[in-house]
Amino acid sequence: MSPKKRKAKLLQIVEYHAEARRLAGYLSANQRRIIEVAIARGKELEPSGLLAGKRA
């Protein structure tokens, strides 16, 4: 990927992130902590099977 395309893609990601935060509204401290842990730990802590719930 050329540097020009990479920069454009990164700017688009930043814009999407800012829009998502704006649309999400206020997050409580507990919600923010859950999101921080999810980002740090990744998918290995996600529930699977019956714990994940019923499939649609």
Phi and psi restraints in degrees (value plus and minus 20) as a CYANA .aco file:
   2 SER   PHI     -91.5   -51.5
   2 SER   PSI     134.1   174.1
   3 PRO   PHI     -77.5   -37.5
   3 PRO   PSI     -54.9   -14.9
   4 LYS   PHI     -85.7   -45.7
   4 LYS   PSI     -64.2   -24.2
   5 LYS   PHI     -87.1   -47.1
   5 LYS   PSI     -59.2   -19.2
   6 ARG   PHI     -82.0   -42.0
   6 ARG   PSI     -64.7   -24.7
   7 LYS   PHI     -83.2   -43.2
   7 LYS   PSI     -62.1   -22.1
   8 ALA   PHI     -82.6   -42.6
   8 ALA   PSI     -60.9   -20.9
   9 LYS   PHI     -86.6   -46.6
   9 LYS   PSI     -61.5   -21.5
  10 LEU   PHI     -84.0   -44.0
  10 LEU   PSI     -59.9   -19.9
  11 LEU   PHI     -84.3   -44.3
  11 LEU   PSI     -58.1   -18.1
  12 GLN   PHI     -85.6   -45.6
  12 GLN   PSI     -60.0   -20.0
  13 ILE   PHI     -82.6   -42.6
  13 ILE   PSI     -63.8   -23.8
  14 VAL   PHI     -81.9   -41.9
  14 VAL   PSI     -61.9   -21.9
  15 GLU   PHI     -84.3   -44.3
  15 GLU   PSI     -63.7   -23.7
  16 TYR   PHI     -83.1   -43.1
  16 TYR   PSI     -60.4   -20.4
  17 HIS   PHI     -83.7   -43.7
  17 HIS   PSI     -64.6   -24.6
  18 ALA   PHI     -83.8   -43.8
  18 ALA   PSI     -60.8   -20.8
  19 GLU   PHI     -85.4   -45.4
  19 GLU   PSI     -61.7   -21.7
  20 ALA   PHI     -82.9   -42.9
  20 ALA   PSI     -61.7   -21.7
  21 ARG   PHI     -85.4   -45.4
  21 ARG   PSI     -59.6   -19.6
  22 ARG   PHI     -85.4   -45.4
  22 ARG   PSI     -61.5   -21.5
  23 LEU   PHI     -94.5   -54.5
  23 LEU   PSI     -46.0    -6.0
  24 ALA   PHI     -89.4   -49.4
  24 ALA   PSI     -47.9    -7.9
  25 GLY   PHI      58.7    98.7
  25 GLY   PSI    -174.0  -134.0
  26 TYR   PHI     -97.3   -57.3
  26 TYR   PSI     115.1   155.1
  27 LEU   PHI    -131.9   -91.9
  27 LEU   PSI     114.9   154.9
  28 SER   PHI     -94.3   -54.3
  28 SER   PSI     147.3   187.3
  29 ALA   PHI     -81.6   -41.6
  29 ALA   PSI     -57.8   -17.8
  30 ASN   PHI     -86.6   -46.6
  30 ASN   PSI     -64.2   -24.2
  31 GLN   PHI     -82.6   -42.6
  31 GLN   PSI     -61.6   -21.6
  32 ARG   PHI     -82.9   -42.9
  32 ARG   PSI     -60.0   -20.0
  33 ARG   PHI     -85.2   -45.2
  33 ARG   PSI     -61.7   -21.7
  34 ILE   PHI     -81.3   -41.3
  34 ILE   PSI     -63.1   -23.1
  35 ILE   PHI     -85.8   -45.8
  35 ILE   PSI     -61.8   -21.8
  36 GLU   PHI     -81.8   -41.8
  36 GLU   PSI     -62.2   -22.2
  37 VAL   PHI     -86.5   -46.5
  37 VAL   PSI     -60.1   -20.1
  38 ALA   PHI     -82.1   -42.1
  38 ALA   PSI     -60.3   -20.3
  39 ILE   PHI     -88.5   -48.5
  39 ILE   PSI     -61.8   -21.8
  40 ALA   PHI     -90.8   -50.8
  40 ALA   PSI     -60.7   -20.7
  41 ARG   PHI    -112.2   -72.2
  41 ARG   PSI     -45.9    -5.9
  42 GLY   PHI      60.2   100.2
  42 GLY   PSI    -177.8  -137.8
  43 LYS   PHI     -99.2   -59.2
  43 LYS   PSI     -31.8     8.2
  44 GLU   PHI     -84.9   -44.9
  44 GLU   PSI     -40.0     0.0
  45 LEU   PHI    -115.4   -75.4
  45 LEU   PSI     -21.9    18.1
  46 GLU   PHI     -89.5   -49.5
  46 GLU   PSI     118.7   158.7
  47 PRO   PHI     -89.4   -49.4
  47 PRO   PSI     133.0   173.0
  48 SER   PHI    -156.9  -116.9
  48 SER   PSI     146.4   186.4
  49 GLY   PHI      47.2    87.2
  49 GLY   PSI    -155.7  -115.7
  50 LEU   PHI     -85.5   -45.5
  50 LEU   PSI     -49.1    -9.1
  51 LEU   PHI     -88.1   -48.1
  51 LEU   PSI     -47.4    -7.4
  52 ALA   PHI     -95.6   -55.6
  52 ALA   PSI     -37.4     2.6
  53 GLY   PHI      83.0   123.0
  53 GLY   PSI     157.0   197.0
  54 LYS   PHI     -97.4   -57.4
  54 LYS   PSI     117.9   157.9
  55 ARG   PHI     -97.0   -57.0
  55 ARG   PSI     125.2   165.2
